[in-house]
């Protein structure tokens, strides 16, 4: 069994890229990663692409071969992976598995999304495809609406306050200010969050990540002895969980996240305390809190108090989303998985604008749908 | 009248039928009627809706426990805002969606 390493990363800015399409964004990130890795297209055996809405919003399927062609990749395997918001993490998981197995030598993994060209109602509908249509879609529950249900339950079960949950937004928006790849680079105050318009009460506007366009990419290859900057993939796990809220049981815990986290830590042979920096899936403020508990960083009900007292700030005991997270960067859905790994690798290289001192072990958690998919990658620099 | 699926082997009852019971692996199940009265497990009020639901804004989506089966539905348009634990009763079914009223 080989070890899988990441030897190159690339990303576009995450933003409203009005004049750019999906393939254009994917190509920029893909080429940047290849150049960062000093890998020629001819050395790549496969392109694994994570994308969610390219078909429904962009009218284009068969996207992986089209991106491969844009990058001059010929005679390669080109496959699209879809798991809603976890699409490119699923692509990464597969690349890691096949490189470890010796089936593929070098894989370019790209996550990309183009979604801001559509009006809000349209991409709200499109994002809703990740919900179980027989229950949630049929009732008119939206994606943020699922997290509204969770937040109502979390506040009830643990007595968490509106202000404690808002602390995630205040923290992440402050972190985003220095991140040149982020869509939002301005702070928000507690009042901004708690007085913002209702989206799906109790969730308000600044509890939500913005829609965004962008792409990020990583080059995964077999570990060899002469790789100076290679980042080891120490743990890689992806699990499917109950795909609908009615089957989830306790709404304040994500079963797939618990399982993926346990598997990744077990594979890596590490404890939660070994993690120097984490990028979690803060599609909504409540999500980051629930994930810190599902990943067993904090006890049940302690996630809200932890963030409120600063435990997950850049200078806290467990820095979470020093990149600014999805709340600042935006959530170009298919791109986010690779985007999180991009940020963790920058940390492990010592090159991040919000650098965590001596960061040597990082964790990226990407969730798809309402817990239908959860992935965890643990990286060692 | 709301229906659910009950596993013949272990009795797990779920709003959405599955071919194989996730709790025990059995393949046989039966359709059962659900109670029409229950309590709110979680709730949210949708203010930003997908296109096909924009006429209903604002509307409350609720998870309701009817005995030991959790279902998802909406509160009736005229309903006051619910809380967790609010007692509710099935008032209607619209396009397959349970519509509840506070009792």
Interface residues (C-beta under 8 A of the other chain):
Chain A: X120 X121 X122 X124 X125 X128 X132 X134 X135 X136 X138 X139 X140 X141 X142 X144 X145 X148 X149 X150 X151 X152 X153 X156 X197 X198 X199 X200 X201 X202 X203 X244 X245 X246 X247 X251
Chain B: X14 X15 X16 X22 X41 X42 X43 X44 X45 X46 X47 X48 X49 X50 X51 X52 X53 X54 X56 X59 X61 X63 X70 X71 X72 X73 X74 X84 X95 X96 X97
